[in-house]
Amino acid sequence: MNNTVLVCDDAVFMRTMIGDILTQAGLEVVGEADSGASAVEKYKALKPDLVTMDIIMPEMGGIEAVKAITDFDPQARVLMCSAMGQQALVAEAIQAGAKDFVVKPFQPSRVLEAVQRVLG
Amino acid sequence: MNTQRYAELFRAEARERLAEMNTSLLALERGEGADRVAELFRAVHTVKGMSAAMGYVPVRDLSHALETLLDLLRRGAMPVTPAVIETLFESVDTLESAIVSVSVDANEPIDVSGAVASIEAMSTAAEAETAATNPTMEWPVTRQTDQTPSAPRPVSRPTPLVTSAIQVPVAIDKAHRFVRVDAARLDTLMTLIGELVIARGRLQDVSRKVANPTLSEIVLNASRLIGSLQTEITTARMVPVGQAFERFERMVRDTAQSLGKKVVFEILGSDIEVDKSVLDEIGEPVMHLLRNSLDHGVETPAERRVAGKPAAAKLTLSAARERSSVVIRVSDDGRGIDMNKVLERALAAGLIDPDHGMLSDAEILALIARPGFSTTSKVTEMSGRGVGLDVVATKVRSLGGSVELSTDAGAGAEIRLELPMTLAIIHALLARSENELYALPITHVVETLLVDPHMVTFEDGREMLTVRGQSIPAVRLRDRLGHPPQDRRAHAAVLDLPDGRMSLLVDEFVGQQEVVVKSFDAARGMPQLFNGATILTNGSPALILDAQGIA
């Protein structure tokens, strides 16, 4: 069975692009969230194998969402997708329980490497 | 590589974010605080991420610089001063034009260095100040799997880094099942439905003649389905007026500022929905009206104080649903329109008789909406709103709508536009004159009747029609179209128009039909009798009568 993914980003553009990369690699995008709050809610509902999480989002940012998701499921596998210039936040996200991160703009190969590592 | 699809997504989303930025900035300027900075930051941040992914370097650089400045504001390391807000407004404008040019041609060289430099200068000054008191701390980043975040690599590719054309993943969640559709595609769909409605009419005609029960049943069924299809497409094309209104906030602010006037601008009913084609058409007229208000209606703060009004004028743009129409109002509490000045001008131009008494609001509107009415005037103090009003009136009427004015000298003015919710398909009465058929939209039709000779009277040389004791001015379609008079009993339609009731006499009304409007540009300056054309169910073309033009 394919691994399932929840894609969280406040930009439709980014969700589409990340979704394309992951779908092409054989993962199944089972849900999208455009805010931290909705990411947490959908994680609980969908229990995906992987979550890609943007950091800057309305209604609860990515970091708080990671905290809430790992509180709910310590085994949750969250991959942070951050824009450049957010080193401090990335470090914070990893302390909060994220497993790895990639920096926008993405190269599909980098994203997939990170995905393999996180799922591995 | 499906660059095109990403480029379209980028364009659509960037436009939304730009609108958000302007809304947040305006709120910030009104003195709303930290939340607005955070919103602004998020919108800029999103654009930065998207433009980096698309390889739109100038957009990325500019949004990066903006983001840095906004981050300082967000952290309170820098106060939000009017100078900062002005820089932000300018940068958002530059960002918008960069996004526009890059979306047209990704390789277009765009120079944003000036804007970036001025933003950076502002950020650096603030950083230097805070660094002195509060040294910044860097988090050590130990787990890196991608490019080093601290040294962003310049993106050299003008295309996204995805190599296949996979369909948009459809989210499982039902609440968010939206698909973005190119507006042009909706237009095409609507045109096709229009043709289908015409074809349905022809099919129904033929089916009635053939009178075959099986055929009738099939036609009935197909007709119902086409009807539902039409409703669905029409609904899908409805968009909230707020989409068009948002950009006015910025325009009003800038115009007021450049005129040295103070205005509190309020938008009401932005969630009222109208057909996209109506919205596309009214943007310009509404902008005209707002400009007119600011230019001529709203006084300077000093003048307002003298008049005993608050320094800041109130300008309101509102939308509301009324029956099957959308009513848009632009109102201000400015100086209003001085009837005496209008009278003077109209007299001088020979438009009214010297013994003409008081002017009604409708008469004032009719006068000031005459092409060139106020521009012919050298009387500078005249609070004329003429400039452009003729353009507005012509546009609104060509859409099958109407314009009304109400004004109180000294206390303000309101212009009310009533528009159909959709333009594409309208109900019309088919009127015959000689051997030609014309479509009369039923929007203004109150009733139709057979004219008895004794109903026709003359008052002051004007032909009138007496309907149940009420005397209504009459217009003969034959006269307007240049057809010779005829002796047979005519049919008449009573029309309810903004400047009163009117009756239109035609040879006969032959039926009612849904007609698909094909827009139609009458030569400027010609008497406007028609505002479109259509194809009737028998396949022949017919012109659509403009009731107000005929009156």
Interface residues (C-beta under 8 A of the other chain):
Chain A: V7 D10 A11 V12 F13 M14 T16 M17 G19 D20 I21 T23 Q24 V29 V30 G31 E32 D34 K42 L46 D54 I56 M57 P58 S82 A83 M84 G85 Q86 Q87 A88 V90 A91 E92 I94 D100 F101 V102 V103 K104 P105 F106 Q107 P108 R110 E113 A114 R117
Chain B: Y6 L9 F10 E13 E39 F41 R42 H45 T46 K48 G49 M50 A52 A53 G55 H64 E67 T68 E138 W139 P140 V141 T142 R143 T145 D146 Q147 P149 S150 P152 V155 P160 L161 V162 T163 S164 I166 V168 P169 A171 I172 D173 H176 R180
